[in-house]
Amino acid sequence: MAAARGLWLSVYGEIGAILVYTFAVVAISLIPVGIGILATPVALRAVRAFAGQRRAQARAWSGVDIPSPYLPLPARRGSWVAHQAELCWALLRDKATWRDLQWLLVDMTAGYLLAVLSVTGFLYTLWGPVLALGVWKPIVDHGGNNWFLFVHVTGQTSANFAAALGVSLGVLGIFVNPALLRADFRLAKWLLAPTPERALAQRVERLTETRHDAVDTSAAELRRIERDLHDGAQARLVAVGMSLGTVEALIEKDPAKARQLLTAARATSAEALSELRDLVRGIHPPVLAERGFGDAVRALALRLPLPAEVDVQLPGRPAEPVEAAAYFAVSELLANAVKHSGAERLWLEATHADGMLRVTVTDNGHGGADIKAGTGLVGVERRLGAFDGVLAISSPPGGPTMATIEIPCTLTART
């Protein structure tokens, strides 16, 4: 598999790199005559698309994550020509553009060499046994000078030795070829990943955005609480007060009627108390405050209509805001799984390592979950973003779906 991927990178990757690099260089060189202003955005977007494909391959084939470093592009304003000119200057001002072009040069040389090495070992693995099957003889009979690496094949014995060497190369390639591909992708990451300055700027931008989202969410939550209090518990308590006033007037004239009103007032007060408890649970569940994240998510799982296995391994408790954010994020993920996944079973695992609280919710449903599909995952992402946390979804068609949240935090000792 690694050899096939190396072949893909060495052929398609090399051709693609040469084409998009040439297109970009020609387009940029034509800027002084005007044509390049229109062609450069197209060329540089092709470069970005090619680099984006390499990022996806690095993540899928070797687990090497290469974040995107690009600055936001301007929205279209005015005519297409004016927009192309604005795009041209925006792309040329972005340092990531020039790093992409540098990467293309490196990929056409050092990257190509790493990809070819993984293919070469595989070809030698095939060629050695083929020689031993008798192919060596017509080559030698016709005066050929056949070498297999350092083995000079002149007869069956040397051909057999070449076959053994080829098989050895194949066994070695099982371990070496993936390492060569990983080295190729790490070389790409060196130039395609954001610089420390850009990474810091991206983090600041994201935190600024999520802070605004958190403020908006908090305001909406306060309005919801006010509405629930006004329409629910407050209205019931007002009704209780009115009933008690009527009871006070009837207690001597009509005790039976007063008794009925007292019974109704008691039922209404019980309903108001239940609504208040639900409201408080929605703001900050008592079990979360009293017993911590682990017991709170176990209580959540017990209320689900699906069987759920919960494994929480936390040596302490996060800060209260982080704990609450993680709890409500998990609650939303579980609710989404129940509503949309078609799953028969759920699994929840929570751990803390390397300064990161990591919670994974897995279901055996039909898959296809998408953060942008409007199933509440965007809200989870925004809630976590306020704490510099992230949400990752793996949900191929047919399932399973794995949702992972990570929040940087420290844990305090249990009390």
PyMOL commands that set and color helices and strands:
alter all, ss='L'
color gray80, all
select helices_A, chain A and resi 2-29+31-33+35-62+80-93+95-141+156-192+196-250+255-283+286-291+293-302+320-340+371-373+377-385
alter helices_A, ss='H'
color red, helices_A
select strands_A, chain A and resi 147-148+151-152+308-313+316-317+346-353+356-363+390-394+401-408+412-413
alter strands_A, ss='S'
color yellow, strands_A
deselect
rebuild
show_as cartoon
